[in-house]
């Protein structure tokens, strides 16, 4: 099958659809090819057009809810305007998707070249503005750049680890994740800093935490959470500071950096936060249950004693279902997405566990686990 190069796309057909039942992406794509076949003659047959690269890959986005499926179909075209319009009109004639009655409505046919022209003009304005603003830097900016360059050049190796020049003499140290974090702290005048330099915590960090007052300064993401848990098990750190949620230490501004360090907490306070994690025995038990659930598309409800209360189809996992009332732990045979998280928080569930977690979510009392987390 020929691939439609991005540069040859002239138009983009966008249509929305609904189906009276649950359908998948292959059903939608099959309906587009199957129900338009022969409609416009051999020259405009979609399969042939795609083979020759005049029609690109058909993209489908969909969502099933309450027994219906809705979504969007996108078809890139390098045909001329008239031929593209015929293809767009033909798509609207589709009446069934898979086994279900369906309705398809054209949303738009976009001229990609027009969109690109708009982008070029907009981008040119931003480039020109930047040139005007930065062509003649002021004296303060030049001075700051010189200072930053000097501070960045101060990075050293301390027993093989990236560090600031004051590591040996200082009684208090800041431990960060990587070399880029050290550079950012040096850039802002903090010189008593050392990096772990990798996912595995080196012996140097273990030893230095016993000898000096140490503050570990970690990224505000799940990776930072995992590193903190390991540090607490094998080191003697005294304080914990975290970057704002979703941010990394290396990208913090001076204001954000010093605010995070001022808000450091004693390590005992951080331990209280991590004690909400499931213990290894419970994780092992739930991991086995999750293995048995594969293919069921179900939700298993457990109480605070990790006792199974009930099993329900995943589509019945909603705010109105009393079977999930007072649930402590819920296992789902699915990827954890925003809808599942919202329902779990609404019903005050404490632990939601699935095959994987689709992205980072901001939650207050709810803890999310993937199958990988259970095995760790």
N, C-alpha and C positions, 0 to 999 in steps of 0.2 A: 504494500500500500504506500503510495507516494505521500510524503510529508509536506504540508503547506508551510512554506517559510514565512516567518513573521513579517518580513519585509514586503511580501507580495499580497498581504491581506488588504482588500479594498473596503469591504463592508462587514459588519457584524450583525447577524440576525439574532434578536432576543425575543423569546416567547415565553409566556407563563402557562402552566397547565394545572389541571386538577383531575384526580381519578377517584372513583367511588370504591376505594379499597386500597390495600397495601400493595405497592409495586416497588420494584427496584430499578436502579439505573439501566441495567441491560434491557429491561422491559420497555423503558421509554425509548432508548436508542433503536431497539428492534422495531418498535411501532413507527418511528420516523422513517426508517428505511423501507419497511414492509408495506406500509399503507400509502406511501407516495410512489412506489414502484410502478412504472408504466404510465403514471398520471400525466406527465409532461413529455413523453416520448423518450427515445433512447438517448438523445443528446443531453437531456437534463435529468437523467437518472442519477440519483444521489450516490449510489454505489460506484458507478463509473466516474462520476465527478471527483469522488474522494480518491479513487485509484490514480487518477491523472493529476491530483494535487490542486484542483480548482475549488474544491470544498475541503475545509480543514476538519480536524477532529471535533466531533459533536460533544459538547460538555453539558452535563446535567447536574443540577443541584435540587435536592428534594428533602421533604420532611413529612413523615407519616404521623398523624395524630387523630385520635377518635375515629378510627376506621376509614380515614380519607388520606390521600396523599396530594401534596401541593409542591410545586417547584418551578424551576426555570430551565429553559433549553437555550443554549448559545451555539450558533453555527457561524464560523468564519468563512468568508467567501472572497475569491479573487475573480469572480465573474463580473460582467458589466452590470450596471444598475438595473436594467430591464430583466435580465436573467435572474439576478439576485431577488428581485421583487417577486418573480414567479415562484421561486423556491420558498420564499417567506409565506406566500399565499397558500402554497401546497401544504405546508406544515399545519395550517389552520384546519385542514380537512380531516385530520386524524380524529377518529371517534372512539377508538378503544386503545387502551394500554394494557398489555398482558390480557388477563381475563376481565378487566374492569372497563366500564364505560368511562369516557374521559372528555374533557373540554380543553381546547388549546386556543389561546388568544395571542396574536402578535402584539408585542410591547413596542418594539422599535426596530428600524434598520439604520444602524449608525454608519456614517461615512468615516472610516478610520483616518483617512487622510485629513479630513477636516479637524478631527480630534487632535491629530498630531500637529497640525498647524497652530491650533490654539495653545498646545503645550509649548511649542517652539517659541511663540510670542511671549507667553508667560515666563518661560525659563529665561529668555533673553532679557526681560525686564529685571529679573532677580540678579542676573549676572552683571548687568550694567549698574544696578544699585550697589552691589558689593564692590565693584571696581571703584565707584565714586567714593564710597565710605572708607575703603582700605588703601587707596592709592597713596595717601600721605598719612602714615601713622603718626600719632603724637609722641612727644618725648617720654611720657609715662609708659606707654605701651612698649617702646623700645627698651626702656630700662627694665621693665618687668620680664621681657623676653630674655634679656641677658642674665638676670637673676635666676630665672627658671632653668636656663641652660646650665648654669653653674651648679645649681642644686641637683639637677638630674645627673650631672657628671659625677656627683659624690657617691653614687651607688658602689658598694664594695661586695666582696665575697667574705662571709663569716662562716668558717668551717664548711665551705661549699654552698652556702645558701645566700641568695641576694639579700642585702641589708644596707642600712644607713650607717654613716661613719661613727655614730655615737653608741653603737651596740655594746662594745666592750666596756666602756666607762660608765654607762648609765645603770642606775639601780632599778629603773623601771623600763620595761620593753613593751612594744606593741607588735603582736604577731598577726600577719596578714596571709592571704592565700597564695598570691603570686608576685612575680617581679613587677608587673604593671602596677600593682597596688603600692609597692615600695616606692616606685617612681612618682606616683601621685602624692604620696605623703611627703617625700623629699621636695617636690615642687611647691608644697605649701608650708615648708619649714619644719616638718617633723622628721627628726634624724635618728631617733631611737627605735627603729622599726626593722623587723626581719620577716622574711617570707618562708612559708613551709615548702614552697617550690614543687608542689605536686599533690596528687590525691592521697598518697601515703604519708603519714606524719613521721618525719625523720627523728632519729634519736637525739639530734642536737636540740630540737624543740622540747622534747621530753626532759632533757637534762636542764636546759636553760629555765624552764618553768619552775624547777625546784630551787633554783639559785636566786632568781630575781622576781620582783613583782611584775606580773605579766597581764596584759589585756589582749584578748584575742578580738580582732576586728574583722568581721566576716560580711560577705555579700548578703543582701536581703532576699535570698531565694531559697529554694529547697536544697540546693547544693550546700549552702551555708548551714542549713539545719543538720544535714548529715555529717558534715565536718565537725560541727559543735558536739554532736553526740559522741563521735570518736575521741575528740580531745578530752572530753570529760571522763572517759574511761581510762585513758593512759597518761594524762598529764596532770600538772598541779596548777593550772591557770587560776588567776584570782578574779578577773573581771571579764565581762562580755560586752562588746559593742557591735551593733549591727547597722549596716547601710539601710536607708529607707526601703520599704518593701518593693521588690522588683528591680532594684538598682544594684550596681556593683561598685565596690570601693574604688576601683580604678577610674570610674567616670564621675565621681562626686566632685561638686564644686567646693571651694574652700569653706563656704558657709555650711554646706551639708556635712562636710567631713568633720569639722570641729563640733557641730551640733551632735552628731552621732557619738563622738568620743566623750562629750560632756554627759550624755545620757547613758553611759555604760552602767551596767548593774553587776553586783557581786555574783560570783559564779553560782552560789546557792540559789539565787532567784531564778537563774536560767535552768537549774536542775528541776525546779518545781514545774517549769513549763514542759520539760521533756518527760516528766513522769506520767503524762497523759498518754504516752505511747503504749500500744498493746504489748504485753509480754511475749516472749518467744514461744511459750507453750500455746498460747491462744493463737498467735500468728500461724503456727504449724497446723493447728486444728482447722482454722479457717481456710488455709491454703488447700488442704485436702478436700474440703467441702466445695471450694471454688472449682477444683479440677472435675469433680463429679457433676457440676452444674453446666458444663460446656454443652452448648446446643439447646438448652432448655428455654432460653430467653425468659428466665424467671427471676424473682427476687426472693431471697430467704431472709426471714426476720428473726433476730435473736434478742434475748433479754440481757440484763446486766450480768447474769451468770453464764453467759454464752450458751444458753439453752435455746434450741430452735422452737420458736413460737408458731410460725406458719410459713407457708410457701404460696406465693401469688404470681400470676403472669406479670411480666415486667410492665405491660401496658396498663395494668391496674395499680401501679405504684404512683399514687397521686395524693394531693393534700386531703381529699375527702375520704380516703379509704381508712376506716377505723382499725384495720388489721396492723397498720404501722404505727398506731398510737402507742406511746411509751416504749417504742423500740430503742434499743441501745446500739445494736449493730445491724447493718443491712448489707447483704452480699447481692450483687447483680451480675447476671451473665451478659455483660455489656461493657462498652467503654463508658466511663463516667463523663457526662457532658454537663453543660450549664443547667438544663432542665432538671436533671436528677439532683444536682447540688441544691437548686432552689427548693425542690420538694423536701429534701432531707432537712434543710435548715428550717423550713416552715413547720415540720413536725418534730423539731428538736432532737433529731437523731444525732448520736455522738460520733459514730464511725460509719463511713460509707466506703465499701470495698468493691472494686470491679476489675476487669481484665487490664485496663490501663486508664490513666487520667489524661483527658484530651488536652488540657493546658493548665497553667497555674491559676487557681481560684483564690479570691480573698474570702476567707470564712472566719467566723468568730469562734464558735464552739465546735463546729464540725471538723473532723479529721478525715482526710481522704487517703486511701491506700490503693495501689495497683498490685497486681499479682507479684511483680518484681519486689515491691516493698515488703510483702509478706515473707519472701524468701531471704530478705537481707537480715 
